[in-house]
C-alpha cells in the first residue's frame, strides 16, 4: 500500500514539474506581448504626448500588469530622484532587478536593455526609430515563440509524466 501511494506521489510530482515548466513557456509569450504593448504605448507618449521620459514611464506603468508596472514606475522614480545617473544606467539596473523573476529569457532582457540604451538622450525621431526597430525584433520573437511554444509545452508535459513513470519503474 505504501509503495502504491509513493508511486502515485512520484508520478504526480514529476508531472507537476512538467506542467509548471509548460506554464512558464506560456507566461513568456504573454510577457512578450505585454512588452510589445508597453513599447507601443511609449512610442505614442513620445510622438504625441510630448511628455518627458519619466512622466511617460509613469503614465504607461499605470496601464501595464505586473511585473511591468513596478518596473516602469520604479525606473521613472529613480530618474526623477537620481539626476546624476544616465537613463541607460537606471534602465539597465531596473531591468536586472525588477524583471529577474519574470518569464523573459536572458536574450529578451538583453534586447530590452539595448532598446533602453538608446532612449533618453537622442532626439524624438531617433527615439521613435529605436522603438520601431525594437518592435520589429519583438514581433519576430513573438512569432517564433507562437510557433514553437505549443510543441514545447506538449513535450514538457509528456516528459514530466513519462519521467515519473520511469522513476516508479526504477524504484519498484
Helices and strands as residue ranges (DSSP letters): H 2-44, I 45-49, H 53-61, H 68-81, H 87-98, H 106-117, H 124-171
